[in-house]
């Protein structure tokens, strides 16, 4: 036992342990970091070249947080697991923990050579590199110093053997020469090997799209001549002398066999010819036209790698196949002829699934949930996917002003996805993804026990399609919903009577509308950490119906138009959103930002936007330092300051919403990742409401009325499902008097009252 007089040593011992220096020594120091500098900066792309050189250093030093290396400390203090690859010790030591990286494990001389190689690849052929080690006791860092020298620039760029190929020739060499017209390479640019490799791949892909089936990227080469002087280089793209004759052969497509429901254990049942395609049937699952619609390989045309890839992606997007592959066979009797087999292995047609979960929300509600479902992947033999879901959950508030409040929800939803655009004709084009027509119908019932009950019915019809892998559209027309406040307690009635605007938002719950969302993303793949996304959404309710009534009936009645005896809502909403992501450093860190602004405008048949179409702020995917539906509108706060009015828990919603989020995401070890974040946002009312003073939006005051919160989070991301823990604290509260809204220096007496723990699945954006 440590004597009390020496207890002050305990923090120092723990601090030393967390530095990860347990096994380090001055003779074998821990590798804590490095940098790359230039004696003279490169002529162009200095920042990009530096980032590229930093990636050369391997192994990378251990990640640290404020000088601490908790994952290294965890590795050092955890013994070897008794069963390799299994058990808690394996998880702690090798999955969460990380092995210390010592200086003697870094091949410094090899890194110097690699730096020279990378600079050679960028045209710096007289480069020199060296390193200096700086010791700090049991730690060491390395400074790599690069003298780049002059850069060589492109003088002449030649393709094949001619700058002006004859128009009446069609040889491989002449096609390569014609590819020069679309080359991004320009004379005067620095020599860059990666750019040449990319251009070679582009030309090879172009050739494979016009019939050169066997041609590979490395069948072409750029020959460089640096002897021309004046730091210049001539390059020529040509076919390698060692390229095999079959790679120089141009092929055309012969027979195309489409195996729509292939079963390796069964013989083919029947073969049908559809538009020159031979559809081979095994199980009778699909109508042939359903599958051949997505086959873009055509008999008699030159082989095209692009059309084969489009066919593969298009048919995979049906979501009814476990595997889609395309095999090509060279005809042994006809020169230059390929036969194609499109092989489709279907998933099981019927499936049942279930899901149990426990829900914990940032509004202090928690409880169990369950979901069961049925899926049919070929309802009408047209690859239609029918799903039927039944879900339910129960939740109870365990903290906050509404402690003890219970709620339950049950719902059923049916959806049918058809892989084509119904009612729009047979739209056939070479696209990457199948367009989808979607029908949805659902019923839900929500009951907050002792307060109110809300039931809803939803019907929608819509289309979704992708122009390419980065641009997609979603249209819903019509989108019909009916929400009925079927039960209210006397306390809730009193609350609604005292708040007419909120009552109207509950009363006008019949919505007949349409919606459209346009999304564009620059992300090239899951590993791309620098990209952006723009989403522009708009939806409306009641406008077409009101237009019809206006033509037929003339002036609007004082009580408003009705459909089936129910007054319907009339409004428009706009929901633009921008996300921007940027890689930071070389370890996989990323800066993620999001800005969204939404607005809803009632008019005509409505004086208030329906409750279900209003916006709220706060919660796990919003301003995380505030509980969901517990922020705003504007500077308004419920009269007793606890989130309730006369004992009724209030959902604080508005017609206008603005939010901005910024996160610094970084790896810790294995599948454990961390984040530091700042959130800002609020909601406002479009019109003044005497029962919610301070809630109206005023452009000159909106910035001062933003709520701001910050925090840190842990994310467990094994690439299957992300479990997220975010701890956030308010920095600015708009409900406080002006001048007193910054609260980071005015904390609540109880530490737990200053923080909100958000538990969620998936990233916030």
N, C-alpha and C positions, 0 to 999 in steps of 0.2 A: 504494500500500500504506500502511496506517495504521502509523505508527511504534509500537513497543512501549510507549514512554513515554506514548502517548496511547490505549492500548488500553482504558483504563477508560472512555473516552467512547463505546465501541461499545454497551454496554447502554443508555446514555441515548438514543443515536440510535434504537435499535430500539424503546425504550419510547415515544419521541415518535411514531415512525411508526405504532405500534399504536393510538395515541389517535385516529387519523383526522383529525388537525388539519393535514395537509399543505397543503391549499389554503385553510384558514380564515385570517381576519385579524381585527383589532379592528374594521375597518370592515365586514366581512362575517363575523360570528361563526357558529360552528356551533350549531345549536339542540339543546341537550342535555337539556331537560326542562321540565316545567310542572306546575302544580298548580291546583286550583280550591278556593276558600274562600268562606265566606258571612259577611256582616257580622252577620247574625242567622240561626240555623239554621232551616230549614223546619220547619213544624209537625209533619210526618210524613215517614217514609221518607227521612231525611237521607242515609244511606249509598247507597240505591238512586238517589236523585236525583244525588248527586255522581258515581257511576259513569256515569250516563247523560250528564251534562255533560262528563265527561272524554272520552267517545267523540266529542264534537263537534270536538275539536281535530284538525286535519289540515293538512299532513301530520304524522305522528307522528315524534318524534325517533328517531334510530338506536338500536338496542339496544346496550347496553354490558355488559361483564363485568369487574367490579372496576375500572371506569373506562376499560377498554380497549375499542376498537371494531375488532376484527380484520377484520370483514367490510368496514368502510369503508376500512381500510388496504389490504385486498386490492383493492378497487375502484380506489383511487387509484393503486396501483402497477402495475395491469394495463392495458396499452394496448388500443386499440380493435381488435376482431377484423377481419381482412381480409374475411371473409364475414359479413355481419350475420346474427345468429341461429345461427351454426354455429361449431364448433371449440372448442378448449380455452380460448382467451381469452374467448369468449362465456360458457362455463361458469363460469370463475373470476370474471369481472367482473359478469355479470348474474344468474347463478343462485345462486352461493355468496356473492359480494360484494354490497354494497348501496351505493347512491349516497348521499353525504353530504347531510344536510338542513340548510340554512342558515336563519338567522332571517328573512332577507328573503323566503323562500319561504312563510312562514306568514302568511296574511291575517288579521292580528290584529283589525282592525275588523270583518271578516266573522264571525270567531269570536265577538266580543262580541254581534253581532246574533243569531247562532245560539243562543247561551246564553239570550238573552232569549226567543227563539222556543220553546225547550224548556221554559222556566219558564212561559210562557203556556200551553203544552199541559198543564201540571199545575195550572192554575188560579191562578197568580200573575200577575195581569194588570197589576200596577204595578211589575214587576221592573225593575231597572237592573243593567247589567254594565259593567265596565271592566277594564283590564289594566295591569300594571306589568312592565317588563323589567329584569332584573338581569344586568349584564354581568360576566364573569370573564375578562378578556383576550380571547382568541380564542373564547370560549364564552359562551353566553347562555341564560338560562332565563326563563320567563314565569310570572307569577302572575296568574291571572284571579280577580277579586273580584266576587261576585254579591250584590246586595241584593234578597232575594226579595220583600219586602213581604207583605201578608196573602194567604191562600189563599181562593178562593171555594169554597163547598160547595154540594152539590146540595140544593135545597129541594123542588121538585115534579118527578116523573118521569112523563111521559105517553107512551103509545104510541098512535099513530093518533089517532082523534077521540073515544075513549070509554074510560072506566075500567072500565065494566061492560058488555061487549058482549052483545047478545041471544044466547041459546043457539041460536036457530033460523036464524041467518044464517051465511053462508059466504063472505063477500066477502074480498078481499085485506086491506082495512083492519081487518076484524074478526079475521082470523087474526093480524095484527100485534099487535092489542090483547091477544089471548090469550097471545101470546109473553111478555107482561110477567110472567106467573106464574113463569117460570123465570129471570128476569133476575137477574144477580148485583149489579146496581146498587142502592144503598141511599141513602135520603135522609140527609143529614148527612155523607156522604163527600166528600173533596176532588174537585173537577172534575179529570178526567184524560182527555185526548183519546184516548190509546191504549186505555183501557178502553172508551170509547164506540165506537171503531173495531172493537174485538174483539166488542163486543156487537152492533153492526150486522151483522158477518159471521155471528155465531151466528144471528140472526133470519133473515137472507137464506138461510143454509143450511137452516134449519128449513122455510122456505117452498119451497125447491127440492126438499126431500124429500117435499112433499105436492102436487107437480104444477106448480109455477111454473118451468118449464124455462128460460125466457128471462130470468128475473130475475137481475140482478147486484147485487153489494154496493153499488155506487154509485148504484143506483136508489132506495136509501133514504138518508135523511139525518137527523141529529140537529140540530134547531134550538135554539139556546141564547139565553136572555134574561138578560142580566146587569144589567138596569135595575131589578131588584126591590129592590136595596139590601141593606145589612148584609152585604156580602161573600157574597151568595148568588146562585144561578143556577137558573133553571127550564129543563128540557130536554124536548124532545118528539121522539120517533121517528115519522117519517111517510114516505110515498112522495113522491118528488120530482115536482113538477108537470111536468117534462120527460120523465118515464118513458114509453116507447113503449107502445102498446096491447097488443102481443104479450107484453110483460113482465108485464102484469096478467092475462093469460090462463092458466087452469089446464089442464094437459094430462094425458091418460091414455094408457097404452101400448096400441098396436094390435098388429100382428104383430111377433114377435121372430124374427129370422133369425140362426142361429148357424153361422158359417162355420168349422168345426172344423179344417180343414187347408187353408186358403186358399192358392191358387197363382194369382198375378195373370196368369200366362201360359196358364192352362187354364180352360175353361168348367166350370161346375158339373156333376158327374156324376149326383147324385141328391139328392132332398130327402125327409127323413123327419120326421114330426110326432111329437114326444116331449113329453108333458105340455104341450100347446099351444105348444111351441117348435118352430120349423121348422129342423131340422138340415140344413145344406147340405154335401154331401160332394164333395170334389174328387179326393183321392188314395186314399181308402179306408183311411186310416191308423188311425183311432180308432173304437171303438164309440161310437155317438151318446150313449148313457147316461153314458159316462165324462165327456164334456164338458158335457152339459146339467146334470149334477149340480152343477156350479159356476156356473151361471147363475141369478142371483136376481132378474132382471127378469121380471116376470109380466104377461101379457096382461090387460087390463081394469083394472089397478091404476093409481093416479096415478103419474106420473113421479117417480122418487126418485133424487137424486144419490148418496145413500149406498149404495143397492143397486147402482148402476152402478159405484161405486168398489170395493165389496166384490167384485163379479164380476170386475173387472179384476185386483185383487190376488190373489184366490183362484186364478184360472186361471194367472196368472203364476207362482204358487208350485209349479205342476206341474213346472217346470224343463224343459219340452219345447218351449216356444214362444219364438221370437226377438222377437215383438211381440204384444201384446194391446191392442186398441183397441175402443171402442164408439162407433158413429155413430148419431145420431138424426135422423130425417127427419120433417118436418111434413107431414101428409096434406093435400094441396091441396083435397080434396073434402069432408072431414069436419072441422069446427071442433073444436079442442082435442084432436086425435089425433096421436100420435107413433108412428112405426115405428122399431124398433131393429135395428141390425146389429152383432152381436158378431163381430169380425174377429180370427182367430187364425192367425198365420203360424208354422208349425212349424220347429224347427231340423232340421238333417240327422239322419236317424234313426241312422246309424252314424258313429262317429268313432274314430280312433286317436290316441293322444297318448303323448308320451315326455318324460322329464325327466332331465337330468343335473345333479348337484349335488356340491359338495364340502362335507364336514361337518367342523366344528371344534368340539369340545365342551370344556366347562370342566373335564373330568377328564383333559385333555391327550391325548385320542384325536382323531385327524383322519384323513380319507381320503375317497375318492370314493364316490359312490352313483349309482344309476340306477333309473328306474322307467318301465315301459311299461304301457299300459292300453288297454282296449277298452270302448266305451260303446254301448249300444243303448237308445234313448229311447222305444221302443214295443214291448216284447218280446211282449206278448200282446194288443195293440191296446187296452190300457187305460191308456195313458200311463205304463206302468211303466218305470223307469229301471234298467237292468242294467249293472253295471260289473264288470270283471275286471282286477285289478291284479297285476303281477309286479314285485317290487322286490328289490334287492340292494345291499349296501354292504360295503366293506372299510375297516377303520380300524386305525391303529397308534398306540401311545402314544409321543410324542416327548419327554416330560418327566415328571418325578416319579419315584417309587420303582419304577414298573413300566415304565420306559423299555424299548422294544423289544417289549413285549407286543402281539400282533396279535389281531384278531377279525374275523369276517365274519358276515353275516346275509343270508339269502334268505327270501322269503315270497311267498305267493300269497293273494289275497283276492277273493272274489266277493260282491257285494251286490245286492240287488233292493229297490227302493223303490216301493211301490204307493200311489198318492194316495187312499187311503181306509182306513178301519179294518176290516180283514178280521175275520170271525167275530163282529163286534159289530153286525151289521145295517146297514141303510142310514141312517147318521146324516147328515141333511141339515139344515143351519141356516146362517144368514147369518153366516159367519165370514170373517176376513180372509185366512186361510191354509188350504190343504188339509191335513187330517190325513194322516199317513203311516204305513203299515205297512212295517217294514224287516226283511228276512232277511239274515243275514250268515254267511259260512263262510270260514275261513281256515286256512292252515298256515304255520308259520314255523320256521326253524331258525337257532339262534344258536350260534356256536362261538368260544370264547376259546381260541385255539390253545395247546396245551400244558397246559391246565388242565381245562376241562370243555366239554361240549356240551349244549344244552338245545333240545328241540323242543316245539312246541305246536300244538294243534288247537283251534279255537274255532268254536262254533255259537251263534247267538242269533236270537231273534225278539222284536220289540218294536214299540211305538207311540210316535209323537211328534205332538203337536198344540199349537196355540196358541189360547189363549182369546181373545187379541187381540195387537196388535203388541208388547205389553210383558210378557206372561205366557205361558210355555210349559212343557210337561210332556214328560218322556221316561220311558217304561216299557220294561224289558227282562224278558221272561219267556217261555221260560226263557233263561238265559245259561249255556252249558255250555262248559267248557274243560278240556283235559287237557294237562298239561305233564310231559314226561318227561326226566329227567337221563340221557340215553342214553350219555354218555361222561364218565369222570372219570380224571384222571391220578393216579398214586400220591401226588403231593404234595397234590392236592386231596382225595383220600381221607383222608390223614392229617389235613388241616385239618378235614374233616367229623367224623372220629372224635373229634377234640379239642373239637368244638363240637356237642354233641348237639341243641341247640335249632335251630341252623342246618340240621343234617341233616334234622330233622323238617320244617322249612319247605320243603325241597326234595322230600322224600318224598311229602308229602300234597298232590299237585298236581291231583287230580281234583275239579273244582268244578262243582256243579249248583246254580244259584241264580237270583236275580232282582234287579233294581235299579230305582230310581226317582229322578228328579231333577226338582226344581221350581225354576224360575228366574223372577225378577221384576225388571224394570228400569224405571227412570223416564226413560230417555233418549228424547228426542223426535225426534232426527235426528242425522246425523253431525256437524253443526255445534254440537250441544249439548255444552258443556264442563262443565256442572254437573248431575250426575245420580248415581244410585246403583244398585247391583245386589245382589240377594240370591239365593244359590243354596244349596239344601238337597238333598244327595244321600244316599241310603242304599242299600246292597246287602247281600245275604246269600248264603250258600252252604250247601246241605245241609239246611236246616231242614224243608222240606216232605218231602224224602225220609226224613229221620230220623223225622218224625211218622208217615209211612206204615209204616216198619219197626216203630216203637214199638207201633202198633196191631196189626200182623200178627204180629210175632215176640216182643213183650214186652220183656224185659230186654235191654239192649245187650250183645253178646258182648265178652269181654275184649279181643279184637283189633280191635274196632270193626266197624261195618257196612261192607259193600262193595257195589259195583255193577259187574257184569261182571268180578268178581275184583279190582277196584281199590278201595282204601279212599278214600273221598271226604272232602273238607274240610267242616267245619261252623264257621261264623263269621258275624258281622254287622259291618258297617262304617258309620260315619256321617261325612259330609263337608260340614259347613256352611261357607259362605264369604260374606263381605260385602266389597263394593267401594264406595268413595265418591270422587267426583271433584268438584272445585270450581274454577271459573274464577278466575284471579287477575289483576286489572288488566284492561286493555283491549287488550293486544297479542297475546292468544291463549295466554298462559301458563296452566298448570293444575297444581293439586295433586292427585295421584292416590294413594290409599291402598287397602290390601287387608289383611284379617285372615282367616285360615282356621285351622280346628282340625279335625283328623281323628283318628278312633280306630277300631281294629279289635279285636274280642273273639272269641277262639276258645273253643269249649266243646263239650260232648257228644262227638262223634266225633273231635274234634281237640284237641290240646294246644298247637298253634302255628298262627298264621295262615300260610297259604301264602306263599312267597317273593314271588310275583308280585302279591300283594295287600297286602304291607307297604308302608310309606311311607319315603321318603328325603328328605333336605334338602340344599341346596346346588345350585349350577348356574345356568344362564343365566336361568331364570325363578323362582328361589328366593332363597336367601341367596347373592348373587353373589360375595361375598368368599371363599367356600369352594367347593371342587370338588364336582361332583355325586357323591352317595353317599359322601361323605367327611366327614360330620359326624354326631357322636353314635354310638350312642344315649347320651343323657345326657352324662356326663363321660368315657365310655369312649373309649379310643384304642387301636388295635392295639399289641401288645406292644413292637414295635421303633420305634414312633412315626413310621413312614413310610407308613402306610396298608396295610402287608402284615403277614401272620402266617406265619412260616416261609416267606417268599418268595411267598406266595399273596396276590394283590391282593384285598382285602376290600371288598365292597359293604356299607356301614354303613346298615342299615335298622332300622325299629322299628315298634311297634304304635300309637303315639300321635305325633301331629305337631302342632306349632303354628308358625305363621309370621305375621309382620306386616311389611308393606312400605310405604314412603312415598317418593314421587318428586315432585320439582318439575320439571315439563316446561315448556320455554320455546322459542320460535322464535329462530333465529339469523339466517338469511337464506334466502330461497327455500325449497327443500325440506329444508334442513339445520336440525335441531332439537337442542337440548341437554337434559340432565337432570342433576340432583343427587339422590342417593338414599341411603336408609338401610334396611337389611334386618335382621331379627332372626328367629331360629327355631332349632328343633332337633327331633329325634325321640327317643322313649323306648321302653323295653320295658314291657309290662304286668306281667310277672313277673320275678323275679330270675333272672339267668343267671350262674353262677359264672365262665363263660368271658368274660363281658363285664361286669366289675365297674363299678359306677356307672351302668349303663344303665337301671335301673328308674325309673319315674316316681314322684316324690313331690311332692305338690302344694305343700308348704311349701318345696321347694328348686328347683322348676321355673324360677322367675323368675331365680334366680342361675345357672342352667345354660343360659341362652339364649346362642347365638352372635350376635354383632352385627358387621355390616360396613357400610361406606359407600363411596361413590365418585361418579364422574361419567361421563356417557356422551354419545355423539354418535349421532343417528338420521338416516338418509337416508330421507326419507318423501315420495316423489313421488306418493303416493296410489294406487299400484299395488301396490308391495311395500315393506315397511319393512326396511331393513338396519340392525342395531343393534350398536354397539360400546360396551361398558360396562367401565370399568376400576375395580376394587374392591379395597379393602384391609381386612383384619380389624381390628376395634377391640376385640373381646372373644372369647376362646377358652375354651369350657367344659372342654376337656380339660386345662387347666393347673390347678395347685393353687389351692384357694380363697384369695382375697386377691391372687392374681397373674394374674387372668384378663384384666384390661384391658391391652392390648398396644400401644395407639397411641403410647406413649412408650418402647416397647422393641422397636425394629424389628430385623429380620434384617440381618446385615452386607451382604449383596448386595441392592441396591435391587430387582432383579427378583423376589426372593423375597418381597417385601412386597405384591405386586400380582398380581391375576388378571385377564386380559383375556377377557371374554366376547364371543363373536361369535355373533349369532343373527339369525333372521328374525322380524319382528313384535315388538310390545311385550310386556313381561313379564306384563302383566295389563291 
